[in-house]
Amino acid sequence: MTVNLRGARPLSELPSLHALTESELKKAARAGAGVIDTRPAPLFSAGHFPGSLNIELGSALFSTWTGFLIPSGTPIALVVASADKAAKARLELARIGFDNVLGYTEADSLKETLQLSQLSV
């Protein structure tokens, strides 16, 4: 039965959203969790968690891109600018039935990051 027929779980029934240490984030990624960095592209390129996807929370297509790039049912770990951004991301993901959010890591707490060069047009 699809989520549309039975309805999604209420947010109040979901486990509380908690902060993940960098070690816990690495463990979740190794176990197959999708890691989504919700920050704007320039901040992502300046330093991001290895293997994470950059889907900006400020985009009107945040949940759409997540639905395209993360297989349904996959656990998700968030990299965010702040804890309040994690709550917003979780709400947006729950709206499309992605309610298996393991937690979040604030980007400023990451020690091991990769960088990407930005090219202008």
C-alpha angles and dihedrals in degrees: 000000000000127000089245091061100042098031130238124281112266114254089240089065095054120098113263116271112246139182117263123212117230088255091054090047091053091049092050091049092050089051091056104266117151110241114210121190105205098191126108115278096255091056091045092051092048090061132338141167109271112260096014123136119231110226109158114227090211090064118100086225098055095117093037093056091044089053090051097046106034118060114238112265094025113134112245130212118192131216108202142172091235141355093258089059089055091057091050092048091050091053092050091049093047089056089066095041097262098130100145096097108155096195142279142271122208108236094226090063094059115108101180111056140152127223132216127203116239119219122200123216 
